[in-house]
Amino acid sequence: MKFLFASDSFKGTLSSERIIDLLTESANKIFPGCETFGVPVADGGEGTVDAVIAVTKGNIKTVKVHGPLMEDADATYGEFNGDSAIIEMAAASGLPMVPVDKRNPLNTTTYGTGELIRDALDSGYRKISIALGGSATNDGGMGAMSALGVKFLDAEGNVLSGFGSDLNKVADIDVKGLHPAVAETEFTIMCDVTNPLTGPDGATYTFGKQKGGTPEILDEMEAGMKKYAKLLLDKTGIDVDTVPGTGAAGGLGAAFKVFLNANMKSGIETVLDLIEFDKLLEGVDVVVTGEGRIDWQSAFGKVPSGIGMRSKNKGIPAVAIVGGMGKGADKIFEFGVESIIPTINGAMEIDEALERAEELYAGAADRLFRLLKVGMQIKK
């Protein structure tokens, strides 16, 4: 038997790497002499850089940047394969970087994300993947593009800094200073939301509240975002509101599409391509995946659905070990996952389940491999 382990982390309790260890121990106990190997995976959210770098044997680089409030900060990105870099925008412009009492999307910027991209370009990387999500910002990506040399000007010709409050002020865009390496770089944006830049489902009204926006602030920002969208259309001919995903990360998706000609792609699909997951499936009998909680959302761009479909396409059964099951969890069966094994083995409070996460996972792994052994005996 040959097993491949590829599970998302159970946030706050078990890392992907620890899950691989537990599965390996259990598999060897139930199937002595079996072949096992595992890869950490993520879906474009937290942990994406670490997962890709672990598999590709790349490096983590630390860069001095400016955070969402333009404060000095250290941020990291991954470098691998000699020509590639992977960035999580939240590393430089993430919501956790802003104290709760200072959260206001008028006062935040993606400038630090642009600094990470600039460093990657200066370092010679020409394949750059960027994970969107977890942003503290709603600046339409003006901050990030400013760090890359684009000038956003007000009606008097003054250069704007690229905060959310500048959306209402921007009157012109000068792209002559855009980093020259952009033209020869392939940008892939990991984005699993389809929100446009403006409107009731756009960046401001969908995500602005969680970033500290009051109804009054959001109305002000939406007016500015519409002005910005029209300016982008007038200057570039691109109607960002017709492009799904341009509202991601407070409009950063729009800036990447317009100024970097970026390709937008599912986070999990991007990760699986970067780690060459299909090659890892060669000769595998069973794939074990999972995540902390599985529900109807898991079928849309999450680790189990991505792993399940890649396995299904190769004719390999996949099963999922999960911390808990929610409404619509059975939808995952349409995406190549054949069965779900919850770790919870009795009635318990959530705090107890979290405290016993490792013990409960090990027990679920044992149950899974015993069932697989029964299936093999029946097949004989």
N, C-alpha and C positions, 0 to 999 in steps of 0.2 A: 504494500500500500504506500502511496505517495500523497502526502497532505500538503496543501498550501494554506497558510494562515495570513489573512489580510483584513484586519478589523480596524475600525476607527477607535480612538480612545474612548473610554468612559469618563467624560469630563469630571475632573475633581477627584477621581478615585483611581482609575487604572489607565496607564499609558498603553499605546499600541505595542510598545516593546515588551511591557510586562505581560500583556495578554498573550503575545507570542510565546513567552517563557512558560506560562501556565498551560497553554494548549500543547506545547511540545512535551512537557512532563506527562500530561494525561495521555496523549496519544501513544507514547512509548510504554506506558503502564498497561494499556489495553491492547495495543498492537506491538508487542516486542519486536524490535528489528525493523520497524517501519521507517520510511524516509520522510522527514519533515523539513520544511523551511518556511520562513515568514517574512513579510515586508510590512512596515508601518505605512498606513495610508491616511489621507485626510481629503476633505471634499472642497477645498478652496478656502476654508475658514481657518480658525486658529490651529496651528500645528502643521500647516501645509508645507512651509519651508523646511521644517525639521524632518518631515516624512520624506520629501524628495531628496534632501541632502543625505539622509541615512542610507537610502537605497543606491544613490549614484556615487556615494563615497566622495561627496563634495566638501566644501568648506563654508563656514559661517563667517561673514565679514561684518565688523562693527564700524559704524560711520557716525560722526558728529553731525547732527541735524537740528532743525528747529521743529518743535512739537506743535500741536494744534493752536496753542496760544502764542506761538513764536518764542517759546522758552527753549533754552539749550537742552538737548536730549541726546542720548545714545540710541541708535537703532541698528538693527541687523538685517542682512539679506543673505541669500545663499548663492554660491557660485559653483558651477559644476560643468563637466564635459569640456572644459577649456574655452567654450564660446557662449555659455549660457548663464543666466542669472534668474533667480526667482525671488520675488518681493511680496511681502504682505503689507498692504498700505496701512493696516492698523498698527504696524510696528513704529510708524512715524506720525500717524495722524489718527490714532484710535481713541475711541470714547473713554476707555479707562485711564487715559493720560490726562483727562480733564477732571479736576475735583467737582463733585456734584454741585456745589454752590457756585461754580463758575461756568456751568454748562449753558451756552447760549450760541446757537449756530451763526449769529451775526458776527461773533468775535473769534471764530475759528478758521483755520486755513489748512490746505493740503500741501503747503510749501515743503514740508519735510519729506513727503512722499516723492515730490519732484527732485529733492536733493539725493534721495536714494537712487532714483533712476539716473540722474546725472553722474553719480559716482560709478554706476554700472557701465554707462556709456564711456566714461573716461577710462575705465579699466579695460576697455576693448570688447565688452560683451555685446553681441549682435543678435542674440535670441533672448528676449526678456519676457518672462511671464509674471503677471501681477495679479495677486488675489485681492479682490475688492470685498469689503464687508467690515463691519465693526467700526465704522468711521464716526468721528466727532464733528464732522464737517458738512457744510451745505453751501460750498463756494463755487459750484459748477466746474471745479477743477482749475479755477484760475490760479490758485496758489501754486499747485504743482507745475502748471505750464509756465508760471513766472520764474520758477527755479530753473526751468529749462530754456529760458531766454525769450519767451513771448512777453510782449508788453501790452498790458491792458490800460487804456487811457480814458480819462474822464473828458467832459465836454471842453475843458480848457487845455487839454493836452497833457495833463499831469499823469504820471505813471502811478497806477493803483497797486496796492500791496497784495491783493488777492484774498481778502477776508470775505466772509459771507455778506457783510455790509456793503461791499463794493459792487454787488450785483445791480443795485439801483443806480450806481454812478457810471458804470462802464458805457462808453460811447464809441470807442474805436479799438481796433486790435492791430498790433504791429507784429508780424511773425518773422521779420527779417533776421532777428537774433536767435531764432530757434536753433538749438544744439545741432550742428551739422551731421552728427552721427545718426540722428533720428531717421534720416532718409535711407540709410542702409541697414536699419535694424528691424527685425521682425518682432512685433509686440503681440503677445497673447494675453487677453484679459479674462481672468477667471470670474465669471459672473453668472449667477443662477437666478437673478431676478429679471423680470421683463418690463419693469416700470419705465415709462417715458420720462423725459426731463421735467415736463410741466403737467399741470392738470390735477384733478382729484386723485389720480393714481401715480402722480409724479414724485420726484425726489422730496420736495418740501413737505407736502401734506401726508405722505406715507411714512416718512422716516424722521421728519423734523422734530416731532414731539419728544421722542426718546433722546434727542440731543439737547433738550432744554428749551425748545421753542414753545412759547405761549401762542394762543390763537392770534394775538395781535402781531407777534413777531413773524409767524408763519404767513400771514396775509401779506406783510411787507416783503418777505423774502420771495413769495410766489410772484408778486408783481415784478420784482427784480429779475427773477429767473426767466420770466416770459420775455422781458426786455433783452436779456442775454441770449436767449434762444433765437430771437429775431435777428440779433446782430450776427450770430453765427451763420444763420441762413443767408443774410445779406452779403457777408464777407467770404463765405466758403461755398455757398450753394447747397449745404447739407441741412436738411430739416431734421434735427435731432429727435423731434417728437414722433417721427415715423420709424425710429430705430429702437427696437426693444433693448432694454438694459442701459440706456443712456442716463436713467435716473439713479443708477446704482452709486452708492457711496457719496450721496449728496451732489450728484451730477458729475462726478469724476469720470464716469463711464462716457459721458458726452465729450468731455475734453480729450480723452484718449482716442475716441473714434475720429474726432475732427482733426486734431493736431498731430496725432501719432499714427493715424491710419491703422489702428489696432484691430485685431480679430477678436471677437467676443465668443467665448466658448465655455461650456459647462465646467465648473471647478473640478469635479471628480474625473471627468473625461480628460481634462488637461493633465491632472496628476497621473492618471493611469498611463497616458501616452509618454509623459516625461520619464517614468520609471520602467517603461517598456513592459507593461504588465502582461501583454499577450504572450510574450516570449517565456515568461515565468510559468505559464500554464502548460507548457509542453510536458507530457507524461504524467500529469497530475490526475489522481483519481477523485479526490474530494477537496473542495475549497471551503474553508470556514471563515466567515466574515461576521460583522455585527456592529452595534453601536449602543450607546447608553440607553436610549429609549427608541423603540420603533413604532411608528404610527403611519397614517396616510401620507404624511409629508416625506417619508423615507423613500417613496417611489419617485420623488422628483429631485434628482441631483444629489442624493446622499450616497454615502459609501456603500451600503448594502445593495442598492439598485445598480450602481455602477459596476461593482464586483460581480453581482448576479448576472447581469446581461453579458459581460465579457465571458464569464464562465459558460453561460448557456450557449453562446455563439460557438464555443469550442466543444460543446456536448459534454461538459463536465458539471456534475451536480454541485450546488452551493447550499450551505446551511448557515444560519445566523444564530449566534449566541448574543442575547441582549439583556440589558438590565431590567427593562420593563416593556410592556406592550400597551399601546394606546389605541384609540379608535381608528379603524381602517388599516390596522397592521397587516391584515391578510392580503392587502393589495400588493404587497411585495412579492407574493407568489407569482404574479404576472411578469416579474422582472428577474426570473432565473433563480430565485431563492426558493428551495424546495421545502424547508421547514424552519421554524423559529423555536429556539430553546431559551426560555427566560431563566435568569440566574436565581430569581426569588423562589424559595422552596417552602414558603409558609407565610402566614399572616405576620406582618411586622411593620413597624413605623419606618418612614423613609430614612431617619437618622441611623437606625440599626442597619438597614440595608447598605447604606454608604459606608458605615464603619466596618461591616463584614464583607465588603465588595470582593476582596481577593478570595476569601474562603468560599463565598457563594459562586464565584466564577469557576473556581476549580471543581466544585461539585457539579455544575452544569456541564463543564467539559467532559467529566467522567460519564455523565448520563448520555451525552451525545455520542461519544465513541463506543459505549456499550450498545447503543441502538444500532450504530453502523455495523458493529460486529454481528448482531442478530440478523441484520439485513443480508450480510454476506453468507451467513449459515443457511438462511432460507433460500437464497439464490442457488446454493449448492444442491 
